[in-house]
């Protein structure tokens, strides 16, 4: 993660520590989501855990983003929001490929790596660096044998979130 504002300590439950600069914090079935925007574009979504305080969206753009996230949790599908992502050219390429995986489908790290002429580990690293999970659906990439990791972890609340998201999308 780049920038001092984006650095957050990992807690034992796998969530990131709450920061003061979220535009809103939304309760969801996978825990609280801290969302940051730059104008109308979503730049970051952090999993904060179930006990983080919620914060109502205060701008029209934040209200639109919150409505899109609520709609996803109500119906599944794809989240169509403007995003602005900071990352390497390689990460950007992987993130574009992730957005092309339809809801309800998965690819293995190896399959996606072959499509991008790279390695499964490099794909996994780009997935781990994804600043807007859910909008860029890295949860749709799984291991050749099993579910694989999520948010850089292979067990705990991160993998439980991934399982929930895949079930929600009927993958």
C-alpha positions in Angstrom: 0.0 0.0 0.0 1.3 3.4 -0.9 1.1 6.5 1.1 1.0 7.2 4.8 -2.8 7.7 4.8 -3.3 4.2 3.4 -1.1 2.4 5.9 -3.1 0.6 8.6 -2.2 -1.9 11.2 -3.5 -5.4 10.9 -5.6 -6.6 13.8 -5.8 -10.2 15.0 -9.3 -10.6 13.4 -7.9 -9.8 10.0 -9.6 -6.4 9.6 -7.8 -3.2 9.2 -7.9 -0.6 12.0 -10.4 2.2 11.4 -9.1 5.4 9.9 -10.5 8.9 10.3 -10.7 9.7 6.6 -13.4 7.3 5.3 -16.1 9.0 3.4 -18.5 6.5 4.8 -18.5 3.2 6.7 -21.2 0.8 5.6 -22.5 -2.3 7.5 -22.5 -5.3 5.3 -22.9 -9.1 5.6 -19.1 -9.4 5.5 -18.4 -6.8 8.1 -18.1 -3.0 8.1 -16.7 -1.5 4.9 -14.7 1.8 5.1 -15.0 3.5 1.7 -12.8 6.4 0.4 -13.6 8.5 -2.6 -11.8 11.1 -4.6 -14.6 13.2 -6.1 -17.0 10.7 -7.5 -14.5 7.9 -7.8 -14.0 5.2 -5.2 -10.3 4.8 -4.4 -10.4 2.4 -1.5 -12.6 -0.1 0.3 -11.3 -1.6 3.6 -12.8 -4.4 5.6 -13.1 -3.0 9.1 -14.7 -5.9 10.9 -18.2 -6.1 12.4 -17.7 -3.8 15.4 -16.5 -0.6 13.6 -18.8 2.3 13.9 -20.8 3.1 10.8 -20.7 6.6 9.2 -23.4 7.8 6.9 -22.4 8.9 3.4 -22.4 12.7 3.4 -22.1 13.6 -0.3 -24.1 12.7 -3.4 -21.2 10.6 -4.7 -20.8 8.8 -1.4 -24.6 8.1 -1.3 -24.4 6.7 -4.9 -21.5 4.4 -3.9 -23.3 3.3 -0.7 -26.5 2.5 -2.8 -24.4 0.5 -5.3 -22.8 -1.5 -2.5 -26.2 -2.1 -0.8 -27.6 -3.3 -4.1 -24.8 -5.7 -4.6 -25.4 -7.2 -1.1 -29.1 -7.4 -1.8 -28.9 -9.0 -5.3 -25.3 -10.0 -6.1 -24.0 -9.2 -9.6 -21.5 -6.6 -10.4 -20.8 -3.3 -8.7 -20.7 -0.5 -11.3 -18.9 2.4 -9.8 -16.3 4.9 -11.0 -13.0 4.0 -9.5 -9.5 5.5 -9.5 -6.8 3.1 -8.7 -3.2 3.7 -7.9 -0.9 0.8 -8.8 1.8 -0.4 -11.1 1.1 -1.0 -14.8 1.1 -4.7 -14.1 -1.4 -4.4 -11.2 -3.6 -2.3 -13.4 -3.6 -5.0 -16.1 -4.5 -7.7 -13.6 -7.3 -5.5 -12.1 -8.8 -4.9 -15.6 -8.8 -8.6 -16.1 -10.5 -9.2 -12.8 -13.3 -6.9 -13.8 -14.0 -9.0 -16.8 -14.7 -12.1 -14.7 -18.5 -12.3 -14.6 -20.4 -12.6 -11.3 -21.1 -16.3 -10.6 -17.9 -17.4 -12.3 -14.3 -18.0 -11.1 -10.9 -18.4 -12.6 -7.9 -20.1 -11.0 -4.8 -18.0 -10.4 -3.1 -20.2 -13.1 -5.8 -19.6 -15.7 -5.7 -15.9 -15.2 -1.9 -16.0 -15.3 -1.9 -17.8 -18.6 -4.3 -15.3 -20.1 -1.9 -12.5 -18.9 1.3 -14.3 -19.8 2.6 -14.1 -16.2 2.8 -16.3 -13.1 0.1 -17.3 -10.7 2.1 -15.8 -7.8 2.2 -12.5 -9.6 -1.6 -12.6 -10.1 -2.0 -13.3 -6.4 0.2 -10.4 -5.4 -1.8 -8.1 -7.6 -5.0 -9.4 -6.1 -3.6 -8.8 -2.6 -2.8 -5.2 -3.6 -6.3 -4.5 -4.9 -7.5 -1.3 -3.2 -11.2 -1.8 -4.1 -12.2 -5.4 -3.4 -15.8 -6.1 -4.4 -15.7 -3.5 -7.3 -12.6 -5.2 -8.7 -13.7 -8.7 -7.8 -10.4 -10.5 -6.7 -12.6 -12.9 -4.7 -13.5 -14.6 -8.1 -9.9 -15.9 -8.4 -9.4 -19.3 -6.7 -6.6 -21.8 -6.3 -6.4 -24.8 -8.5 -7.3 -27.0 -5.5 -9.6 -25.1 -3.1 -10.6 -21.5 -2.5 -7.1 -20.0 -2.2 -6.5 -16.8 -0.2 -8.1 -13.4 0.1 -6.6 -10.1 1.1 -3.2 -11.8 1.5 -4.4 -14.5 4.0 -5.3 -18.2 3.5 -7.4 -18.6 6.6 -9.5 -16.7 9.1 -12.0 -13.9 8.4 -10.6 -13.0 5.0 -11.3 -16.5 3.6 -14.7 -16.6 5.3 -15.5 -13.3 3.5 -14.4 -14.8 0.2 -16.5 -17.9 0.7 -19.5 -15.7 1.5 -19.0 -13.5 -1.6 -18.7 -16.6 -3.9 -21.8 -18.2 -2.3 -23.7 -14.8 -2.7 -22.8 -14.7 -6.4 -23.6 -18.5 -6.7 -20.1 -19.3 -8.0 
